[in-house]
Amino acid sequence: MTQQTSKGTDGVSRRKFIIGAGAAGVAGLAGCTGNPGSDDNSGGNGGGSNNGGSGNGSDNGGSNGSGNLSGEVIIKGSSTVYPVSEAMAEEFMKEHDVNVSVDSTGSGGGFQNHFCPGNADINGASRPIKDSEVQLCNDNGVEPIEFQVASDALTVAVNNNADWVDCLSFEQLSQIWRPDGAQKWSDINSDWPDEEFELYGPASSSGTFDWFIDNVIQDADAMRDDYEPTEDDNRIIQGIQGSEYAMGFFGFAYYEENKNNVKAVQIKENADGQCTEPSLENAKSGDYPMARPLFIYASQSSLEEKEQVYAFTEYYLEQAETDLVSQIGYVPSSQQLRDENLSKLEQYSGN
């Protein structure tokens, strides 16, 4: 019953899964994002009310206005997906006496250390689950169910004073980030400063790390090891701010929050390509070459056996099409994808 990606491999085509944003027709959700990027943030305890949420009213998890849900939902995984899950958790807990905890552990870190061992109900992921992770889950009796919930314009940023660089190609990025890569800006362009890079990026447990290797570096199966890795995207922002010669990359939502503090670099897929800035519009249209899908993976047993997990997942999938997602800084799900996700979810209602 495992819901894998269409490729079922460790790699993924960068545009194959990109979704179009539907009209954001559901109102009334606040655009709160919590504190994205923190390694130890959680949703906290929510005081549930008797006001029911959305859903299909099923006996096993459809929130039908009874307000009788209780228990907890444990979410681990991607720092990129973290602010979406955190906002969903906060809104859901306003309606139900359920504790939804959200931790930023990285996509791979979440799968490896929490979700596949059976210690989390949901894992956020900024790339599709790998075959090796599917096998690990199956070895532990966990069946991951995939739901694509948004898309992102993965953003490369530099210091605000780096006025020499406005656009980079995939090949130039590969030269900078691959093992034994360029050491100085002047190694990429002789007109650029003869100064060494200061690089900040996601840790190897991150889905963003994996996506960047598979889609940008391409000709290597690893990233250089002389950069500062972290699962906290805000630390990448701080590193870039602290040095004129720094560079890093992270989800677009973190750039949106810090666009006055760092400078986004336009990207082109090849030397003859068109430089395109990261934006929700360009990610939605597919014009931005570093657009990518975002996912949550739910445990089949949690969906079938824990009504609060089913109800929260249902709520998440419905609200993924709304302004809440775009306010955070990602392209919302389309109406068609929302309906497909909800139809898939109904298979695990436990009825």
C-alpha atoms as one frame of an Amber mdcrd trajectory, in Angstrom:
protein
   0.000   0.000   0.000   3.033   2.277   0.085   2.459   5.472  -1.847   5.733
   6.151  -3.620   6.643   8.712  -6.193   6.130   7.939  -9.832   9.855   7.410
 -10.304  10.376   5.352  -7.145  14.051   6.315  -7.072  16.320   8.461  -4.942
  16.318  11.235  -7.560  13.508  13.368  -8.919  12.995  15.568 -11.944  12.869
  19.137 -10.753   9.703  20.045 -12.627   7.830  16.794 -12.848   5.911  17.284
  -9.660   5.399  21.060  -9.675   1.824  22.012  -8.971  -0.315  24.913 -10.065
  -1.832  27.092  -7.417  -5.606  27.055  -7.309  -7.725  30.010  -6.313  -7.424
  30.535  -2.580 -11.097  30.368  -1.787 -11.063  29.461   1.892 -10.993  32.512
   4.136 -10.536  33.034   7.833  -7.109  31.506   8.389  -4.428  33.637   9.972
  -1.057  33.589   8.222   0.974  32.728  11.302   4.186  30.848  10.684   5.570
  30.228  14.142   9.358  30.333  14.219  10.495  28.503  11.091  13.809  26.745
  11.004  14.266  26.075  14.691  15.516  22.606  15.543  13.498  22.372  18.740
  10.238  24.188  18.125   6.996  22.357  18.705   3.367  23.126  18.278   2.747
  23.337  22.007  -0.490  22.567  23.781  -3.626  23.762  22.127  -6.792  24.614
  23.951  -9.417  22.908  21.830 -12.796  24.532  21.406 -16.133  23.030  20.538
 -16.127  24.651  17.138 -15.692  21.906  14.575 -13.289  22.133  11.699 -13.528
  20.974   8.142 -13.815  17.419   6.994 -16.092  14.696   5.838 -17.608  13.885
   9.217 -16.424  10.302   9.241 -16.433   8.443  12.545 -12.690   7.984  12.410
 -11.172  11.398  12.165 -13.409  13.570   9.987 -13.839  16.690  12.094 -17.585
  17.138  12.109 -18.015  19.865  14.653 -18.194  17.617  17.714 -14.970  18.995
  19.162 -14.375  15.637  20.875 -10.950  14.894  19.432  -8.065  14.459  21.848
  -4.586  12.958  21.990  -1.521  14.060  20.064  -0.120  14.256  16.550   3.661
  14.067  16.137   5.212  15.701  13.064   8.903  15.600  12.178  10.889  16.322
   9.028  11.725  19.097   6.615  12.683  22.576   7.811  11.231  23.864   4.527
   7.821  22.319   5.209   8.059  23.180   8.925   6.395  26.636   8.769   3.412
  25.215   6.859   2.956  22.354   9.319   3.409  24.708  12.267   0.752  27.089
  10.974  -1.628  24.192  10.270  -1.025  22.861  13.774  -1.752  26.213  15.397
  -5.015  26.638  13.525  -6.114  23.044  14.129  -5.429  23.293  17.858  -7.734
  26.315  18.074 -10.589  23.971  17.171  -9.620  20.715  18.897  -8.172  19.595
  22.214  -5.289  17.893  20.410  -1.589  18.546  20.950   0.132  18.776  17.557
   3.917  18.949  17.964   6.077  19.990  15.013   9.868  19.586  14.988  12.362
  20.568  12.290  14.672  17.573  11.857  15.311  17.595   8.100  13.473  15.386
   5.609  15.989  12.553   5.806  16.544  12.976   9.528  12.813  12.700  10.102
  12.458   9.570   8.000  15.559   7.901   9.442  15.224   8.731  13.126  11.526
   9.239  13.783   8.967   8.406  11.106  10.252   5.084   9.761  11.048   3.733
  13.255   7.388   4.400  14.098   7.875   7.349  16.449   6.095  10.013  14.379
   2.727  10.174  12.656   3.696  12.541   9.841   6.967  13.541   8.163   7.382
  16.723   6.127   9.663  16.365   3.103  11.097  18.807   0.590  11.783  15.951
  -1.842  10.113  12.600  -2.532  10.847   9.718  -0.199  13.800   7.566  -1.294
  13.588   3.859  -2.029  15.986   3.227   0.854  13.657   5.109   3.208  10.628
   3.195   1.938  12.513  -0.015   2.704  13.439   1.213   6.192   9.802   2.093
   6.867   8.617  -1.288   5.589  11.199  -3.079   7.737   9.571  -1.422  10.748
   5.988  -2.056   9.662   5.374   1.569   8.647   3.567   2.341   5.379   4.218
   5.959   4.231   1.336   7.645   2.405   2.465  10.541   0.191   0.590  13.827
  -0.162   1.982  16.738  -2.177   0.857  19.896  -0.404   2.654  22.861  -2.025
   5.632  23.893  -4.145   8.655  26.027  -3.410  11.085  28.321  -5.219  14.360
  27.118  -3.698  16.405  30.276  -3.232  20.145  30.965  -3.471  21.135  34.084
  -1.543  24.228  36.212  -1.039  25.182  39.182   1.102  23.485  42.471   0.286
  26.881  43.979  -0.541  27.702  41.322  -3.150  26.928  43.686  -6.023  29.074
  41.730  -8.488  26.676  38.783  -8.756  23.037  38.914  -9.822  22.569  35.630
 -11.692  24.119  32.158 -11.585  23.715  29.130 -13.841  23.401  25.558 -12.653
  26.926  24.906 -13.901  28.325  27.820 -11.882  26.468  26.645  -8.792  27.819
  23.156  -9.366  31.356  24.519  -9.605  30.872  26.237  -6.252  29.137  23.467
  -4.304  30.483  20.161  -5.638  33.359  18.348  -3.908  36.720  19.941  -4.720
  34.816  22.888  -6.146  35.875  26.478  -6.754  37.505  28.193  -3.795  37.156
  31.844  -4.750  34.595  34.016  -6.474  37.231  34.817  -9.097  37.411  31.108
  -9.964  33.894  31.462 -11.408  34.356  34.843 -13.062  37.708  36.609 -13.291
  35.954  39.951 -12.817  34.648  38.885  -9.425  36.560  39.363  -6.130  39.633
  37.282  -5.486  38.095  36.217  -2.181  37.188  32.798  -0.822  33.583  31.704
  -0.539  31.938  31.447   2.861  29.255  28.824   2.344  26.230  27.995   4.470
  23.710  25.319   3.635  21.459  22.510   4.823  22.843  19.440   6.574  22.984
  16.052   4.888  19.785  15.035   6.710  17.914  17.708   4.760  15.732  17.105
   1.715  16.969  20.428   0.366  20.517  19.034   0.505  19.417  15.969  -1.493
  17.437  17.994  -4.035  20.346  20.341  -4.666  22.754  17.463  -5.302  20.344
  15.614  -7.611  19.199  18.616  -9.632  21.958  21.236  -9.526  25.299  19.553
  -8.809  24.203  16.529 -10.880  27.653  15.205 -11.776  28.533  14.239  -8.205
  26.798  12.212  -5.508  27.869  14.523  -2.704  28.363  18.147  -1.732  31.633
  19.735  -0.661  32.273  19.277   3.055  33.953  22.594   3.847  30.740  24.568
   4.305  28.735  25.181   7.475  25.785  22.745   7.552  22.672  23.289   9.646
  19.039  22.215   9.913  18.125  25.761  10.982  17.552  27.901   7.899  17.678
  31.050  10.003  21.310  30.247  10.801  22.030  30.209   7.068  20.487  33.675
   6.812  22.644  34.901   9.698  25.796  33.474   8.122  25.102  35.263   4.834
  24.430  38.517   6.635  27.742  38.235   8.448  30.054  38.079   5.432  30.243
  39.967   2.155  31.533  36.823   0.431  28.966  34.374   1.784  26.366  32.280
  -0.047  23.653  29.868   1.021  20.384  28.310  -0.115  17.028  27.521   1.525
  13.271  27.506   0.981  11.629  30.625  -0.440   9.588  31.249   2.725  12.783
  32.029   4.638  13.858  34.489   1.949  10.447  36.186   2.099  10.941  36.741
   5.821  14.474  38.100   5.283  14.408  39.763   1.873  15.757  43.008   3.335
  18.612  41.162   5.014  19.981  39.071   2.136  19.999  39.253  -1.657  18.336
  36.570  -3.785  20.283  35.470  -6.869  18.488  34.941 -10.164  18.988  31.465
 -11.632  19.331  30.123 -15.173  19.461  26.439 -16.041  22.311  26.791 -18.533
  24.655  29.433 -19.910  22.226  30.411 -22.673  19.167  30.372 -20.424  17.188
  33.289 -19.089  17.939  34.573 -15.610  14.811  34.151 -13.494  14.179  35.407
  -9.988  12.697  33.170  -7.308   9.028  34.029  -6.761   5.733  32.283  -6.182
   4.581  33.304  -9.651   7.674  31.893 -11.346   7.463  28.684  -9.321   3.800
  28.290 -10.217   4.432  28.810 -13.934   7.473  26.519 -13.960   9.711  29.313
 -15.304  11.943  29.229 -12.246  14.387  26.327 -12.701  14.712  25.606  -8.972
  10.986  25.155  -8.334  10.256  21.926  -6.462   7.345  20.100  -4.794   6.771
  19.843  -1.046   5.215  16.824   0.663   3.909  15.365   3.853   4.003  11.607
   4.462   1.509  10.113   6.894   1.791   6.698   8.518  -1.005   4.433   7.284
  -1.469   2.894  10.723  -1.707   6.336  12.335  -4.378   7.379   9.828  -6.364
   4.204  10.428  -5.967   3.910  14.187  -5.721   7.490  15.497  -8.729   9.640
  14.693  -6.878  12.834  15.618  -4.156  12.063  13.029  -6.737  11.429  10.321
  -8.624  14.628  11.230  -5.462  16.737  11.252  -4.255  15.311   7.943  -7.655
  15.993   6.404  -7.558  19.556   7.719  -4.006  20.016   6.399  -4.898  18.812
   2.892  -7.976  21.029   2.697  -6.195  24.158   3.881  -3.144  23.534   1.657
  -5.100  25.193  -1.160  -5.669  28.424   0.781  -3.998  31.782   1.358  -2.372
  30.357   4.478   0.274  28.661   2.330   0.996  31.670   0.103   1.229  33.961
   3.145   3.982  31.716   4.458   5.825  31.933   1.141   4.944  28.831  -0.902
   2.687  28.045  -3.848  -0.560  26.545  -2.516  -1.969  23.244  -3.670  -4.406
  23.347  -6.589  -8.056  22.431  -6.201  -7.486  19.339  -8.322  -4.555  18.198
  -6.195  -6.524  18.897  -3.012  -9.365  16.699  -4.249  -6.941  13.943  -5.290
  -5.273  14.069  -1.876  -8.591  13.898  -0.022  -9.736  11.008  -2.192  -6.520
   9.149  -1.368  -6.926   9.936   2.327 -10.450   8.480   2.430  -8.963   5.034
   1.776  -7.439   5.120   5.255 -10.404   6.382   7.277 -10.611   3.109   9.209
 -14.324   2.724   8.436
